[in-house]
Amino acid sequence: MITETMPDETLPELDTDPVERRPRHRRLVGIGLVAILLLAGGARAWWPEQKADVRAGTTLVTAEGMAARYGIDVNLIGVTAAGGLIQFRYQVVDPDKADRMIHDVKLLPIVVVEETGATMVIPRPHHHAAELELGGTYFFMFANAHNAIHRGSLVTLVMGDARLEHIVAQG
C-alpha cells in the first residue's frame, strides 16, 4: 500500500483562533438562545409576584388591645437618621408577654405604610437585654427602604395576628 503525502508547502495554514472559525450567525444564534433562557427562567426575578399583604388575616386592635396581647404600649414610630431608619419605640407593660415578642420571630413588629402597602420588616431580633423591665422603654430599628415612610405618613403596626392602624410617623 502506497500512501502519498502532500509537500509541506501545500498544506493550508491551520486557524488557531476558535472564534474566527465559527461563523457569525452561530454566535448570534447562541446569544439569542441564552437571552431566551434568561428571559424565560429569570422572569420572576425581573417581575416579582405581588407579595401578600401582611395585614390580611390579622385582627384590628386598639392600643390597649396591643398592650393586652403583647405587653407593650407603642410610644413612637418615627423617621430618624436623615430618613434612612425607622424607630419603633415601646414601653413594657407586661414583661412576660413583651419577652415573647422580642424572642419569637413570628411576633417581630412589621410596619406597613397604609397608602402604598410598603412593608418594613426586621430580619431577626436584635435586643440583647437579659430581662425586660416593667415600665422600661425599648426600641427596634427598621431600614426605611426606598424612603417609604416620611414624617406624617400613616402606618400600621403588625405583630403576630394583631394590627394597630393609623399611627402617624413622627420625624
N, CA and C of each residue as an Amber inpcrd file, in Angstrom:
protein
   513
   0.8380000  -1.1480000   0.0000000   0.0000000   0.0000000   0.0000000
   0.8890000   1.2170000   0.0000000   0.5920000   2.1140000  -0.9070000
   1.4080000   3.3090000  -1.0640000   0.5710000   4.5000000  -0.6260000
   1.1670000   5.3010000   0.2030000   0.4820000   6.4990000   0.6860000
   1.3040000   7.6850000   0.2780000   0.6360000   8.5910000  -0.3560000
   1.3310000   9.8010000  -0.7510000   0.9930000  10.9190000   0.2220000
   1.9200000  11.7470000   0.4550000   1.6910000  12.9110000   1.3040000
   1.9300000  14.1500000   0.4910000   1.2850000  15.1730000   0.8830000
   1.4370000  16.4420000   0.1820000   2.6850000  17.1230000   0.7150000
   3.3510000  17.8630000  -0.1220000   4.5020000  18.6100000   0.3600000
   4.0560000  19.6500000   1.3910000   4.9480000  19.9910000   2.2860000
   4.6420000  20.9210000   3.3630000   4.1570000  22.2670000   2.8480000
   4.5880000  22.6890000   1.6970000   4.2210000  23.9990000   1.1940000
   2.7500000  24.0680000   0.8010000   2.1430000  22.9630000   0.4970000
   0.7670000  22.9980000   0.0130000  -0.2540000  22.8030000   1.1280000
   0.2000000  22.5630000   2.3510000  -0.7520000  22.4070000   3.4610000
  -1.3560000  23.7670000   3.7860000  -2.6370000  23.7840000   3.9530000
  -3.2460000  25.0770000   4.3250000  -2.8760000  25.4120000   5.7670000
  -2.7970000  26.7060000   6.0400000  -2.4790000  27.1110000   7.4110000
  -3.6710000  26.8010000   8.2970000  -3.3740000  26.2800000   9.4950000
  -4.4430000  25.9870000  10.4480000  -4.8030000  27.2540000  11.1930000
  -6.0960000  27.4500000  11.3520000  -6.5880000  28.6160000  12.0680000
  -6.5910000  28.2830000  13.5510000  -5.8430000  28.9960000  14.3410000
  -5.7430000  28.6820000  15.7670000  -6.7320000  29.4930000  16.5970000
  -7.4120000  30.4510000  16.0280000  -8.3860000  31.2530000  16.7780000
  -9.7740000  30.6330000  16.6170000 -10.3300000  29.9920000  17.6780000
 -11.6140000  29.3210000  17.5450000 -12.7610000  30.2840000  17.2790000
 -12.6700000  31.5130000  17.7200000 -13.7360000  32.4600000  17.4830000
 -13.8230000  32.7880000  16.0000000 -12.6790000  32.8990000  15.3480000
 -12.6470000  33.2060000  13.9290000 -13.2330000  32.0660000  13.1020000
 -13.1300000  30.8390000  13.5880000 -13.6140000  29.6940000  12.8170000
 -15.1360000  29.6130000  12.7970000 -15.7940000  30.0680000  13.8610000
 -17.2520000  29.9690000  13.9020000 -17.8670000  31.0920000  13.1010000
 -18.8030000  30.7870000  12.2970000 -19.4850000  31.8540000  11.5510000
 -20.2580000  32.7650000  12.5100000 -20.4530000  33.9820000  12.0940000
 -21.1210000  34.9640000  12.9410000 -22.5540000  34.5660000  13.2580000
 -23.2260000  33.9410000  12.3490000 -24.6280000  33.6130000  12.6090000
 -24.7520000  32.5820000  13.7330000 -23.7920000  31.7160000  13.8970000
 -23.8290000  30.7650000  15.0130000 -23.6750000  31.4990000  16.3410000
 -22.8310000  32.4790000  16.3470000 -22.6400000  33.2700000  17.5590000
 -23.9260000  34.0180000  17.9180000 -24.5590000  34.5880000  16.9230000
 -25.8080000  35.3050000  17.1600000 -26.9150000  34.3670000  17.6310000
 -26.9830000  33.1830000  17.0610000 -27.9770000  32.1960000  17.4840000
 -27.7180000  31.8050000  18.9410000 -26.4630000  31.6060000  19.2850000
 -26.1120000  31.2670000  20.6670000 -26.5030000  32.3630000  21.6390000
 -26.2230000  33.5920000  21.2880000 -26.5920000  34.7230000  22.1350000
 -28.1130000  34.8070000  22.2650000 -28.8060000  34.5880000  21.1630000
 -30.2730000  34.6060000  21.1950000 -30.8430000  33.5320000  22.1030000
 -30.2840000  32.3320000  22.0390000 -30.7600000  31.2510000  22.9070000
 -30.5210000  31.5620000  24.3770000 -29.3650000  32.0970000  24.6770000
 -29.0740000  32.4710000  26.0630000 -30.0630000  33.5390000  26.5320000
 -30.3390000  34.5160000  25.6790000 -31.2790000  35.5750000  26.0450000
 -32.6680000  34.9990000  26.3010000 -33.1150000  34.0860000  25.4720000
 -34.4310000  33.4640000  25.6580000 -34.4790000  32.6830000  26.9650000
 -33.4210000  31.9360000  27.2500000 -33.3780000  31.1810000  28.5000000
 -33.3980000  32.1110000  29.7120000 -32.6450000  33.1970000  29.6420000
 -32.6440000  34.1540000  30.7480000 -34.0190000  34.7790000  30.9420000
 -34.6560000  35.1470000  29.8400000 -35.9830000  35.7440000  29.9500000
 -36.9930000  34.7580000  30.5040000 -36.9560000  33.5390000  30.0280000
 -37.9150000  32.5310000  30.4960000 -37.6600000  32.1410000  31.9440000
 -36.4140000  31.8850000  32.2750000 -36.0900000  31.4290000  33.6210000
 -36.0080000  32.5330000  34.6400000 -35.6520000  33.7370000  34.2290000
 -35.4650000  34.8150000  35.1740000 -36.5850000  35.8270000  35.2000000
 -37.6840000  35.5250000  34.5730000 -38.7870000  36.4710000  34.5260000
 -39.2900000  36.8340000  35.9170000 -39.3150000  35.8880000  36.8130000
 -39.7980000  36.1790000  38.1690000 -38.8700000  37.1410000  38.8960000
 -37.5840000  37.0660000  38.6180000 -36.6560000  37.9840000  39.2700000
 -36.8650000  39.4110000  38.7620000 -37.2050000  39.5510000  37.4910000
 -37.4100000  40.8770000  36.9220000 -38.8050000  41.4070000  37.1850000
 -39.7900000  40.5250000  37.2300000 -41.1680000  40.9040000  37.5020000
 -41.6720000  40.0850000  38.6720000 -41.2900000  40.4590000  39.8970000
 -41.6870000  39.6500000  41.0440000 -43.1890000  39.6640000  41.2250000
 -43.6910000  38.5640000  41.7630000 -45.1130000  38.4700000  42.0300000
 -45.4570000  39.4400000  43.1530000 -46.6920000  39.8890000  43.1610000
 -47.1520000  40.7520000  44.2360000 -47.1610000  39.9520000  45.5220000
 -46.4680000  40.4590000  46.5300000 -46.4160000  39.7660000  47.8040000
 -47.7350000  39.9560000  48.5320000 -48.0840000  38.9670000  49.3350000
 -49.3100000  39.0490000  50.1110000 -49.1920000  40.1640000  51.1390000
 -50.2740000  40.8400000  51.3870000 -50.3160000  41.9070000  52.3680000
 -50.2670000  41.2880000  53.7580000 -49.2810000  41.6760000  54.5640000
 -49.1130000  41.0960000  55.8980000 -50.2560000  41.4730000  56.8230000
 -51.0360000  42.4730000  56.4420000 -52.1760000  42.8860000  57.2710000
 -53.3530000  41.9420000  57.1250000 -53.3950000  41.2140000  55.9940000
 -54.5130000  40.3000000  55.7530000 -54.5170000  39.1860000  56.7980000
 -55.7000000  38.8900000  57.3140000 -55.8300000  37.8110000  58.2810000
 -55.4810000  38.2100000  59.7060000 -55.1860000  39.4900000  59.9280000
 -54.8920000  39.9500000  61.2860000 -56.1260000  40.6250000  61.8700000
 -56.1290000  40.7600000  63.1700000 -57.2440000  41.3850000  63.8730000
 -56.8820000  42.8180000  64.2260000 -57.7810000  43.7470000  63.9130000
 -57.5900000  45.1460000  64.2630000 -57.7550000  45.2910000  65.7680000
 -56.7500000  45.8870000  66.4110000 -56.8090000  46.1050000  67.8570000
 -56.5490000  47.5720000  68.1560000 -56.9300000  47.9810000  69.3480000
 -56.6190000  49.3230000  69.8460000 -55.2560000  49.2640000  70.5210000
 -54.7750000  50.4110000  70.9590000 -53.5070000  50.4470000  71.6980000
 -53.6200000  49.5940000  72.9580000 -54.7770000  49.6320000  73.6040000
 -54.9970000  48.8290000  74.8010000 -55.0140000  47.3360000  74.4620000
 -55.5700000  47.0050000  73.3060000 -55.5960000  45.6090000  72.8600000
 -54.1940000  45.0830000  72.5590000 -53.3460000  45.9410000  71.9840000
 -51.9560000  45.5570000  71.7140000 -51.2310000  45.3200000  73.0370000
 -51.4960000  46.1760000  74.0160000 -50.8710000  46.0170000  75.3380000
 -51.3360000  44.7180000  75.9960000 -52.6100000  44.3930000  75.8570000
 -53.1400000  43.1650000  76.4640000 -52.5620000  41.9220000  75.8030000
 -52.3770000  41.9460000  74.4830000 -51.8600000  40.7720000  73.7710000
 -50.3570000  40.5960000  73.9300000 -49.6070000  41.6920000  73.7760000
 -48.1500000  41.5930000  73.6710000 -47.3770000  42.3090000  74.7650000
 -48.0780000  42.9280000  75.7110000 -47.4110000  43.5210000  76.8530000
 -46.6250000  44.7820000  76.5680000 -47.0070000  45.4990000  75.5060000
 -46.2900000  46.7360000  75.1610000 -47.2610000  47.8760000  74.9030000
 -46.7920000  49.0680000  75.1810000 -47.5100000  50.2860000  74.8330000
 -46.6570000  50.9950000  73.7780000 -47.2200000  51.1810000  72.5930000
 -46.4780000  51.7980000  71.4880000 -46.3080000  53.2850000  71.7720000
 -45.0580000  53.7330000  71.8690000 -44.7610000  55.1450000  72.1340000
 -44.5190000  55.9420000  70.8680000 -43.8440000  55.3200000  69.8840000
 -43.4040000  56.1020000  68.7300000 -43.0760000  55.2030000  67.5530000
 -43.4700000  55.6570000  66.3980000 -42.8880000  55.1750000  65.1490000
 -42.3950000  56.4450000  64.4840000 -41.0800000  56.5580000  64.3560000
 -40.5000000  57.8030000  63.8750000 -39.4100000  57.5970000  62.8510000
 -39.2750000  58.5970000  61.9980000 -38.2360000  58.6070000  60.9730000
 -37.0060000  59.2550000  61.5900000 -35.8600000  58.6050000  61.4600000
 -34.6200000  59.1220000  62.0410000 -33.4640000  58.8650000  61.0840000
 -32.2690000  59.2930000  61.4660000 -31.0470000  59.0970000  60.6740000
 -31.2130000  59.6270000  59.2550000 -31.6250000  60.8780000  59.1670000
 -31.8160000  61.5530000  57.8740000 -32.7740000  60.7990000  56.9620000
 -33.7660000  60.1400000  57.5560000 -34.7710000  59.4220000  56.7780000
 -34.4180000  57.9870000  56.4580000 -33.2470000  57.5280000  56.8400000
 -32.8080000  56.1780000  56.4740000 -33.2740000  55.0800000  57.4080000
 -33.7260000  55.4580000  58.6040000 -34.1650000  54.4540000  59.5760000
 -35.5260000  54.8150000  60.1520000 -36.2310000  53.7830000  60.5600000
 -37.4930000  53.9370000  61.2640000 -37.2930000  53.3730000  62.6540000
 -37.6540000  54.1630000  63.6690000 -37.5460000  53.7020000  65.0480000
 -38.9450000  53.3540000  65.5550000 -39.0770000  52.1410000  66.0840000
 -40.2990000  51.7040000  66.7460000 -39.9770000  51.6240000  68.2340000
 -40.5450000  52.5540000  69.0120000 -40.2480000  52.6230000  70.4450000
 -41.4980000  52.1980000  71.2200000 -41.2780000  51.4110000  72.2560000
 -42.3900000  50.9200000  73.0670000 -41.9910000  50.8470000  74.5320000
 -43.0220000  50.8600000  75.3880000 -42.8160000  50.7260000  76.8260000
 -43.4330000  49.4030000  77.2690000 -42.7440000  48.6820000  78.1210000
 -43.1950000  47.3720000  78.5830000 -44.2340000  47.5480000  79.6940000
 -45.4270000  46.9440000  79.4660000 -46.4680000  46.9500000  80.4940000
 -46.6880000  45.5550000  81.0740000 -46.1760000  44.5370000  80.3960000
 -46.2060000  43.1570000  80.9090000 -44.9220000  42.4780000  80.4170000
 -43.9110000  42.3560000  81.2760000 -42.6130000  41.8230000  80.8450000
 -42.6630000  40.4130000  80.2520000 -43.5250000  39.5420000  80.7650000
 -43.6060000  38.1790000  80.2270000 -44.1040000  38.1620000  78.7930000
 -45.1550000  38.9140000  78.5060000 -45.6860000  38.9750000  77.1380000
 -44.7080000  39.6950000  76.2020000 -44.1120000  40.7590000  76.6760000
 -43.1650000  41.5190000  75.8480000 -41.9280000  40.6810000  75.5380000
 -41.5060000  39.8480000  76.4770000 -40.3440000  38.9910000  76.2600000
 -40.5890000  38.0170000  75.1070000 -41.7970000  37.4910000  75.0130000
 -42.1510000  36.6130000  73.8720000 -41.9890000  37.3520000  72.5610000
 -42.4060000  38.6130000  72.5600000 -42.3600000  39.3990000  71.3270000
 -40.9370000  39.5460000  70.8010000 -39.9760000  39.7510000  71.6620000
 -38.6230000  40.0090000  71.1610000 -37.8380000  38.7370000  70.8810000
 -38.3680000  37.5800000  71.2760000 -37.6520000  36.3290000  71.0300000
 -38.3270000  35.4190000  70.0120000 -39.5740000  35.6780000  69.6810000
 -40.3010000  34.8510000  68.7070000 -40.3610000  35.6000000  67.3770000
 -39.7060000  35.0440000  66.3380000 -39.6540000  35.7470000  65.0500000
 -41.0400000  35.9460000  64.4400000 -42.0120000  35.1440000  64.8250000
 -43.3800000  35.3150000  64.3130000 -44.0620000  36.5350000  64.9230000
 -43.5070000  37.0420000  66.0140000 -44.1060000  38.1920000  66.6930000
 -43.3200000  39.4790000  66.4910000 -42.2620000  39.4380000  65.7000000
 -41.4850000  40.6560000  65.4630000 -42.3600000  41.7120000  64.7980000
 -42.2040000  42.9670000  65.1910000 -43.0390000  44.0260000  64.6130000
 -42.7460000  44.2400000  63.1280000 -43.8060000  44.5280000  62.4050000
 -43.7440000  44.8660000  60.9800000 -44.4830000  46.1870000  60.8170000
 -43.9010000  47.1050000  60.0800000 -44.5340000  48.4050000  59.8450000
 -44.9170000  48.4780000  58.3680000 -46.1920000  48.8340000  58.1180000
 -46.7120000  48.9180000  56.7550000 -47.2180000  50.3350000  56.5060000
 -46.7800000  50.9250000  55.4020000 -47.2710000  52.2420000  55.0090000
 -48.6830000  52.0450000  54.4650000 -49.6480000  52.7090000  55.0710000
 -51.0470000  52.4820000  54.7040000 -51.3700000  52.8920000  53.2770000
 -50.7790000  53.9720000  52.8030000 -51.1000000  54.4720000  51.4610000
 -50.5540000  53.5760000  50.3530000 -49.3390000  53.0630000  50.5330000
 -48.6740000  52.3200000  49.4520000 -48.5730000  50.8200000  49.6950000
 -48.6940000  50.3950000  50.9440000 -48.5040000  48.9790000  51.2610000
 -47.0450000  48.5950000  51.4350000 -46.1130000  49.5660000  51.3260000
 -44.6920000  49.2700000  51.5350000 -44.5200000  48.6870000  52.9350000
 -43.7180000  47.6250000  53.0290000 -43.5950000  46.8720000  54.2750000
 -42.1600000  46.8910000  54.7730000 -41.9870000  47.2730000  56.0320000
 -40.6750000  47.3040000  56.6730000 -40.6210000  46.1770000  57.7040000
 -39.6360000  45.3060000  57.5590000 -39.5100000  44.1660000  58.4680000
 -38.1250000  44.1570000  59.1110000 -38.0620000  43.4920000  60.2450000
 -36.7880000  43.2690000  60.9180000 -36.4140000  41.8210000  60.6300000
 -35.2300000  41.5600000  60.0840000 -34.8790000  40.1920000  59.7230000
 -34.7240000  39.2580000  60.9250000 -34.3320000  39.8070000  62.0750000
 -34.1610000  38.9650000  63.2560000 -34.1640000  39.8590000  64.4930000
 -34.4650000  39.3020000  65.6480000 -34.4400000  40.1210000  66.8570000
 -33.0320000  40.6590000  67.1090000 -32.9510000  41.8460000  67.6670000
 -31.6340000  42.3990000  67.9260000 -31.4790000  42.9140000  69.3510000
 -32.4310000  42.6340000  70.2140000 -32.2870000  43.0080000  71.6220000
 -31.4340000  41.9690000  72.3240000 -30.6100000  42.4390000  73.2150000
 -29.7810000  41.5160000  73.9860000 -30.0260000  41.6860000  75.4790000
 -31.1210000  42.3310000  75.8150000 -31.4230000  42.5400000  77.2300000
 -31.7160000  41.1920000  77.8800000 -31.1400000  40.9880000  79.0470000
 -31.3530000  39.7360000  79.7610000 -32.8100000  39.6120000  80.1830000
 -33.3900000  40.7150000  80.6340000 -34.7640000  40.6790000  81.1110000
 -35.3970000  42.0460000  80.8910000 -36.5810000  42.0510000  80.2850000
 -37.2850000  43.3150000  80.0980000 -37.9020000  43.7310000  81.4270000
 -37.8310000  45.0190000  81.7110000 -38.3380000  45.5280000  82.9800000
 -39.6860000  46.2040000  82.7860000 -40.5710000  46.0290000  83.7490000
 -41.8560000  46.7090000  83.7590000 -41.6020000  48.2140000  83.7290000
 -42.2100000  48.9020000  82.7740000 -42.0300000  50.3450000  82.6330000
 -40.8190000  50.7400000  81.8160000 -39.9760000  49.7650000  81.4470000
 -38.8010000  50.0670000  80.6330000 -39.1890000  50.4310000  79.2100000
 -38.4260000  51.3200000  78.6020000 -38.6660000  51.7210000  77.2150000
 -37.5750000  51.1030000  76.3490000 -38.0000000  50.4690000  75.2610000
 -37.0940000  49.7610000  74.3540000 -37.4510000  50.1530000  72.9250000
 -36.6280000  49.7460000  71.9840000 -36.9090000  50.1140000  70.5990000
 -36.3720000  49.0660000  69.6310000 -36.9160000  49.1080000  68.4250000
 -36.4330000  48.3710000  67.2600000 -36.1210000  49.4070000  66.1910000
 -35.1370000  49.1070000  65.3570000 -34.8130000  49.9800000  64.2280000
 -35.0760000  49.2060000  62.9340000 -35.7160000  49.8690000  61.9960000
 -36.0080000  49.3130000  60.6760000 -35.2590000  50.1320000  59.6350000
 -34.8380000  49.4920000  58.5660000 -34.3350000  50.2430000  57.4140000
 -35.5400000  50.8490000  56.7110000 -35.4530000  52.1030000  56.3680000
 -36.5390000  52.7850000  55.6570000 -36.3130000  52.5930000  54.1590000
 -36.6110000  51.3980000  53.6820000 -36.3580000  51.0300000  52.2890000
 -37.0640000  51.9900000  51.3360000 -36.3130000  52.5150000  50.3980000
 -36.8080000  53.4100000  49.3490000 -37.4870000  54.6540000  49.9270000
 -37.0860000  55.0610000  51.1440000 -37.6990000  56.2250000  51.8040000
 -39.2190000  56.1430000  51.7910000 -39.7400000  54.9740000  52.1190000
 -41.1730000  54.7230000  52.0480000 -41.9630000  55.4610000  53.1210000
 -41.3330000  55.7210000  54.2620000 -42.0290000  56.3850000  55.3640000
 -41.4230000  57.7700000  55.5650000 -42.2940000  58.7530000  55.6680000
 -41.8980000  60.1390000  55.9120000 -42.6380000  60.6440000  57.1420000
 -42.1710000  61.7290000  57.7010000 -42.8930000  62.3470000  58.8110000
 -44.3190000  62.6300000  58.3520000 -45.2820000  62.1800000  59.1390000
 -46.6900000  62.3800000  58.8000000 -47.3270000  61.1960000  58.0900000
 -46.5420000  60.2250000  57.6330000 -47.1050000  59.0360000  56.9840000
 -47.9700000  58.2600000  57.9720000 -49.0870000  57.7420000  57.4980000
 -49.9040000  56.8520000  58.3160000 -49.3950000  55.4320000  58.1180000
 -49.1100000  54.7520000  59.2240000 -48.5800000  53.3950000  59.1630000
 -49.4100000  52.4710000  60.0410000 -49.3010000  51.1880000  59.7490000
 -49.9290000  50.1430000  60.5460000 -48.8250000  49.2930000  61.1320000
 -48.9430000  48.9950000  62.4120000 -48.0190000  48.1000000  63.0950000
 -48.6670000  46.7240000  63.1430000 -47.9640000  45.7170000  62.6070000
 -48.4570000  44.3430000  62.6240000 -47.5370000  43.5260000  63.5170000
 -48.1450000  42.8220000  64.4570000 -47.3930000  41.9170000  65.3400000
 -48.2210000  40.6520000  65.4910000 -47.6440000  39.5310000  65.0820000
 -48.3810000  38.2710000  65.1750000 -49.6800000  38.3580000  64.4070000
 -50.7920000  38.1240000  65.1050000 -52.0990000  38.1390000  64.4400000
 -52.8720000  39.4300000  64.7060000 -52.1830000  40.4700000  65.1830000
 -52.8420000  41.7350000  65.5080000 -52.2320000  42.8770000  64.7190000
 -53.0540000  43.8990000  64.4900000 -52.5580000  45.1000000  63.8240000
 -53.1400000  46.3370000  64.4980000 -52.3050000  47.3520000  64.6050000
 -52.6850000  48.6390000  65.1580000 -52.5310000  49.6380000  64.0230000
 -53.6450000  50.2450000  63.6100000 -53.6620000  51.1020000  62.4200000
 -53.5800000  52.5810000  62.7530000 -53.3130000  53.3630000  61.6970000
 -53.3640000  54.8220000  61.7010000 -52.4150000  55.4630000  62.6990000
 -51.2090000  54.9370000  62.7870000 -50.1760000  55.5490000  63.6100000
 -49.4660000  56.5820000  62.7380000 -49.3540000  57.8060000  63.2200000
 -48.7090000  58.8760000  62.4530000 -47.2140000  58.8180000  62.7250000
 -46.4250000  58.6560000  61.6650000 -44.9670000  58.6210000  61.7990000
 -44.4590000  60.0030000  62.1780000 -43.6430000  60.0500000  63.1840000
 -43.0490000  61.2920000  63.6610000 -41.7230000  61.5230000  62.9420000
 -41.2200000  62.7280000  63.0050000 -39.9760000  62.9980000  62.3340000
 -39.0400000  63.8670000  63.1080000
